[in-house]
Amino acid sequence: MATSVVPLIIDALFDQATTALPDVAVFDGFQLTNTPGPDILMIGVDDGQSTSAATTSESSQTMATAGTPRSRTQTGSINCWALSWTGNATPKSARDRVYAIQAAVENILRADPSMGLAQPNGQVFVIQIGDERLMQDQEGSGAEALLTFTIAFEARI
């Protein structure tokens, strides 16, 4: 019996986002290399510029049924961090690109809200975009946009 669906969702999201975003550097956790390219998606990261550990996910469980074995409902969210840098002086291009990254992730979730994961006890996963926060910066070397967003989920385990 599963203890948590968090590892399953992160693995599925990484695999499917890597395929759906061929021009974006997709990472499971922090970016650990100097991969060239202006667009990045980090899955399981709340602050890609932090020098300490990232908050990957937050979740909670409640008892769903009585009896043995007792099933539980797990709800929570997984953090994602999308960044785009552009060499031009306007933030629009970078902003549009981070929202395109989020849209690709959302299209994965809309196409299959269970992300193809095995469904324990025949229960359906609900996985969707949750909260988001946009930050923009503009310097002489160009503009960047950072979009942090969550993948919200509910599952029966």
C-alpha positions in Angstrom: 0.0 0.0 0.0 1.4 3.4 -0.9 2.5 5.8 1.8 2.5 8.9 -0.4 1.8 9.7 -4.1 4.3 12.6 -4.1 7.2 10.6 -5.6 5.0 9.1 -8.3 3.7 12.5 -9.3 7.2 14.1 -9.4 8.5 11.2 -11.5 5.6 11.3 -14.0 5.7 15.1 -14.2 9.4 15.1 -14.9 9.1 12.4 -17.6 6.2 14.0 -19.4 7.4 17.6 -19.1 10.8 16.6 -20.6 9.0 15.2 -23.6 6.5 18.1 -23.9 9.1 20.8 -23.6 12.0 19.8 -25.9 13.4 23.4 -25.9 13.3 23.8 -22.2 15.9 22.4 -19.7 13.7 20.4 -17.3 15.2 19.3 -14.0 14.1 17.0 -11.2 15.0 19.4 -8.4 17.7 22.1 -8.6 19.5 22.9 -11.8 22.9 21.3 -11.2 24.6 22.1 -14.5 25.2 25.2 -16.6 22.9 23.9 -19.3 22.8 26.5 -22.1 19.4 27.9 -23.0 17.3 30.7 -21.7 14.3 28.6 -20.5 14.3 26.3 -17.4 11.7 24.3 -15.5 12.7 22.9 -12.1 10.2 20.4 -10.6 10.1 20.2 -6.8 11.7 23.6 -6.2 10.1 26.6 -4.6 13.1 28.9 -5.0 15.7 28.1 -7.6 18.1 30.8 -6.3 18.2 29.5 -2.8 21.4 28.3 -1.3 19.6 25.9 1.0 17.2 23.0 0.5 14.1 23.6 -1.5 10.5 22.9 -0.3 9.5 20.3 -2.8 6.0 19.4 -1.7 3.5 19.9 1.1 0.7 17.4 1.7 -1.6 16.0 4.4 -3.6 12.8 4.8 -6.9 12.1 6.4 -8.6 8.8 7.0 -11.0 8.0 4.1 -12.7 4.8 5.2 -13.0 2.8 8.4 -12.0 -0.9 8.5 -8.8 -2.7 7.7 -6.8 -1.7 5.7 -7.7 1.9 6.2 -7.4 4.0 3.1 -6.5 7.6 3.3 -7.0 10.7 1.2 -3.8 12.6 0.5 -4.0 16.2 -0.7 -1.2 18.6 -1.3 0.9 20.4 -3.8 4.3 20.1 -5.6 6.3 23.3 -6.3 7.6 24.2 -9.7 9.9 27.0 -10.8 10.0 28.2 -14.4 12.5 30.8 -15.6 13.1 32.5 -18.9 15.8 35.0 -19.8 15.8 37.1 -22.9 18.6 39.3 -24.2 16.2 42.1 -25.3 15.0 44.9 -23.1 11.3 44.1 -22.8 9.9 41.7 -20.2 7.0 40.6 -22.5 9.0 37.9 -24.3 10.3 36.3 -21.1 6.9 36.5 -19.4 5.2 34.9 -22.4 7.8 32.1 -22.4 7.3 31.2 -18.7 3.6 31.1 -19.2 4.1 28.9 -22.2 6.1 26.5 -19.9 3.2 26.5 -17.4 0.7 26.0 -20.2 2.6 22.9 -21.5 2.5 21.4 -18.0 -1.2 22.3 -17.6 -1.9 20.6 -21.0 -0.2 17.4 -19.7 -2.5 17.5 -16.7 -5.7 18.3 -18.7 -5.0 15.5 -21.2 -4.8 13.0 -18.3 -5.6 14.3 -14.8 -4.1 11.0 -13.4 -0.9 11.4 -15.5 -1.1 7.7 -16.4 -0.3 6.7 -12.8 -1.6 3.4 -11.4 -4.7 4.2 -9.4 -4.7 2.4 -6.1 -8.1 0.9 -5.1 -9.6 2.2 -8.4 -9.6 5.8 -7.1 -8.9 8.7 -9.4 -6.1 11.1 -8.9 -7.0 14.8 -9.3 -3.9 16.7 -10.4 -4.1 20.4 -11.6 -2.3 23.7 -11.6 -2.7 25.4 -8.2 -1.2 28.7 -7.1 1.2 30.8 -9.1 3.4 33.8 -8.6 5.1 35.9 -11.3 8.2 37.9 -10.8 10.0 40.0 -13.4 13.4 41.7 -13.6 15.0 43.9 -16.2 18.6 44.9 -16.5 21.0 46.1 -19.1 21.7 42.5 -20.2 18.0 41.7 -20.8 14.8 40.8 -19.1 13.9 37.7 -17.1 10.6 36.3 -15.8 10.2 33.8 -13.1 6.9 31.9 -12.6 6.5 29.8 -9.5 3.5 27.5 -9.5 2.2 24.5 -7.8 0.7 21.2 -9.0 -2.2 20.5 -6.7 -3.3 16.9 -6.1 -5.8 14.7 -4.3 -5.5 10.9 -4.3 -6.8 7.9 -2.4 -4.0 5.8 -0.9 
